[in-house]
Amino acid sequence: MRRMTDVELSGRVVLLREDLNVPMDGRRITSARRIEAALATIREALHAGSRLRLLSHLGRPKAGQPDPDFSLAPVAEYLSGALGQPVPLLPWNDSVWSAPPPEPGQLVLHENVRFLPGEREDDAALASRLAGLCDVFVMDAFATAHRAEASTHGVIQKAPEACAGPLLLREIDALTRIIESPERPLVAVIGGAKVSTKIELLNALLDRVDGLILGGGILNTLLYAQGFSVGQSLCEREAAEVARNFLAVASARGKEIPMPVDVVVGHLPMATSEADVRPIDKVAADEWIFDIGPLTIARYRTLLARARTLIWNGPVGVFEYEQFAQGTEAIAQAMVQGGAYTVVGGGDSLAALDRWHLADRVSYCSTAGGAFIEFIEGRHLPALEALEERGERS
């Protein structure tokens, strides 16, 4: 695929798709990580003298119904401060399609692209209209690369020129390294609510990893499948057979998946619940598993300390509550202490790193969630395929 650095940008209208889908508390940005990650690309395009138009989505508004709760206005304000220049926010009205672009070295931010009917459906007519806004389209939002939408896929096919941005390429390079040429042992830590939604990832990892640590509802389901009581815990009982088959395949391939020897349990509501440590075979019928126990933490640390490459996607406990945060904190600390090449993806894992101020000690923090998982699974990501097709035609 063509790179942004391969394309002449000076004086040209550049439509740059970033992922500025930041978490909000009301209209206050609670984590600007994704904006900060995009700033280098934005500055590079401005420094090259482009006439820059920014595109992004925010949340899941209803198409055709602009909603102030999903406006990118706070993002425009943040960008103005970070870049030291005005960043006007342009609503999607009839005049925006024919409005003159910004001057060279200046930029505008278009309103939430999901306000447009046809965005989520990858509508060809909308993709053509978006392509008409630019001379060059730059896809820099790896976190959205797994979705075939008008602003992430269709526009790549329709734009006069299309190329990959630096942030997207850094994401690909980091993930390719752990897939194709990892220093071993390679260990992955995967948390999540459901086995059924991550079984493809887990099966793909069996082909690549030397060890696999599991947490959350996924772990509970594996425990249930082996005959342990999980009380009231989050668990897919209907996926027990899938879990058993997965464990059998892992055992046959000699992959290390350590099971907990103790867990931390509590009751609802979690915020006021006391935390009690139980041996894995002593969870009561009315208890919830909310974290791994101290003996299990010690076992997991031993496995992580041996690793030379680490992948982390998903916490191992309900770390939002202090009494159930020890397991996830231990994983986070172990990630940065052994000198391994570490790649962390997913909003919850990044939030955990931020909580304990460890993000700057990780080799690479991916801005992606779903795309991170699908790339590791070996799936074809529509945006990347479209960029490769355009690159082959150049």
RADA-V787947 format. One record per backbone hydrogen bond with DSSP energy under -0.5 kcal/mol. NH is the residue of the N-H (numbers start at 1). CO is the residue of the C=O. If there is no record, write none. Layout:
nh->NH co->CO
nh->NH co->CO
This chain:
nh->4 co->164
nh->6 co->3
nh->7 co->4
nh->11 co->49
nh->12 co->9
nh->14 co->12
nh->14 co->51
nh->15 co->13
nh->15 co->136
nh->16 co->14
nh->16 co->53
nh->17 co->15
nh->17 co->138
nh->18 co->16
nh->18 co->55
nh->20 co->18
nh->22 co->20
nh->25 co->28
nh->26 co->24
nh->27 co->25
nh->28 co->25
nh->29 co->27
nh->30 co->23
nh->31 co->23
nh->36 co->32
nh->37 co->33
nh->38 co->34
nh->39 co->35
nh->40 co->36
nh->42 co->38
nh->43 co->39
nh->44 co->40
nh->45 co->41
nh->46 co->42
nh->47 co->43
nh->48 co->44
nh->49 co->46
nh->50 co->45
nh->51 co->12
nh->52 co->50
nh->52 co->106
nh->53 co->14
nh->54 co->108
nh->55 co->16
nh->64 co->115
nh->65 co->62
nh->70 co->67
nh->71 co->68
nh->76 co->72
nh->77 co->73
nh->78 co->74
nh->79 co->75
nh->80 co->76
nh->81 co->77
nh->82 co->78
nh->83 co->79
nh->84 co->80
nh->85 co->80
nh->88 co->107
nh->90 co->88
nh->90 co->109
nh->91 co->89
nh->93 co->91
nh->96 co->93
nh->97 co->93
nh->97 co->94
nh->98 co->95
nh->99 co->95
nh->105 co->50
nh->106 co->103
nh->108 co->52
nh->109 co->88
nh->110 co->54
nh->110 co->108
nh->111 co->90
nh->113 co->56
nh->115 co->112
nh->116 co->113
nh->119 co->116
nh->122 co->119
nh->123 co->118
nh->127 co->123
nh->128 co->124
nh->129 co->125
nh->130 co->126
nh->131 co->127
nh->132 co->128
nh->133 co->130
nh->134 co->131
nh->135 co->13
nh->136 co->13
nh->137 co->161
nh->138 co->15
nh->139 co->137
nh->139 co->163
nh->140 co->17
nh->140 co->138
nh->142 co->140
nh->144 co->141
nh->145 co->142
nh->147 co->144
nh->149 co->147
nh->150 co->119
nh->152 co->149
nh->153 co->149
nh->154 co->149
nh->155 co->150
nh->156 co->153
nh->157 co->153
nh->158 co->154
nh->159 co->155
nh->163 co->137
nh->164 co->2
nh->165 co->139
nh->169 co->165
nh->170 co->166
nh->171 co->167
nh->172 co->168
nh->173 co->169
nh->174 co->170
nh->175 co->171
nh->176 co->172
nh->177 co->173
nh->178 co->174
nh->179 co->175
nh->180 co->176
nh->181 co->176
nh->181 co->177
nh->187 co->185
nh->187 co->309
nh->188 co->211
nh->189 co->311
nh->190 co->188
nh->190 co->213
nh->191 co->313
nh->198 co->194
nh->198 co->195
nh->199 co->195
nh->202 co->198
nh->203 co->199
nh->204 co->200
nh->205 co->201
nh->206 co->202
nh->207 co->203
nh->207 co->204
nh->208 co->205
nh->209 co->205
nh->210 co->186
nh->211 co->186
nh->212 co->256
nh->213 co->188
nh->215 co->190
nh->216 co->316
nh->217 co->192
nh->218 co->192
nh->218 co->215
nh->219 co->215
nh->220 co->216
nh->221 co->217
nh->222 co->218
nh->223 co->219
nh->224 co->220
nh->225 co->221
nh->226 co->222
nh->226 co->223
nh->227 co->224
nh->228 co->223
nh->232 co->287
nh->233 co->230
nh->233 co->287
nh->237 co->235
nh->239 co->236
nh->240 co->237
nh->243 co->239
nh->244 co->240
nh->245 co->241
nh->246 co->242
nh->247 co->243
nh->248 co->244
nh->249 co->245
nh->250 co->246
nh->251 co->247
nh->252 co->248
nh->253 co->249
nh->254 co->251
nh->255 co->250
nh->256 co->210
nh->257 co->255
nh->263 co->278
nh->264 co->291
nh->265 co->263
nh->265 co->276
nh->266 co->288
nh->272 co->269
nh->273 co->269
nh->273 co->270
nh->276 co->265
nh->278 co->263
nh->280 co->261
nh->282 co->279
nh->287 co->284
nh->288 co->266
nh->290 co->264
nh->290 co->288
nh->291 co->264
nh->293 co->262
nh->297 co->293
nh->298 co->294
nh->299 co->295
nh->300 co->296
nh->301 co->297
nh->302 co->298
nh->303 co->299
nh->304 co->300
nh->305 co->301
nh->306 co->302
nh->307 co->303
nh->307 co->304
nh->308 co->185
nh->309 co->185
nh->310 co->341
nh->311 co->187
nh->312 co->343
nh->313 co->189
nh->318 co->290
nh->319 co->317
nh->321 co->318
nh->324 co->321
nh->325 co->322
nh->329 co->325
nh->330 co->326
nh->331 co->327
nh->332 co->328
nh->333 co->329
nh->334 co->330
nh->335 co->331
nh->336 co->332
nh->336 co->333
nh->337 co->333
nh->337 co->334
nh->338 co->334
nh->341 co->308
nh->342 co->340
nh->343 co->310
nh->344 co->364
nh->345 co->312
nh->346 co->368
nh->350 co->346
nh->351 co->347
nh->352 co->348
nh->353 co->349
nh->354 co->350
nh->355 co->351
nh->356 co->352
nh->357 co->354
nh->358 co->353
nh->359 co->353
nh->361 co->358
nh->362 co->359
nh->364 co->342
nh->366 co->344
nh->366 co->364
nh->373 co->369
nh->374 co->370
nh->375 co->371
nh->376 co->372
nh->377 co->373
nh->378 co->374
nh->378 co->375
nh->379 co->374
nh->381 co->379
nh->382 co->380
nh->383 co->145
nh->385 co->381
nh->386 co->382
nh->387 co->383
nh->388 co->384
nh->389 co->385
nh->390 co->386
nh->391 co->387
nh->392 co->388
nh->393 co->389
nh->394 co->390
nh->394 co->391
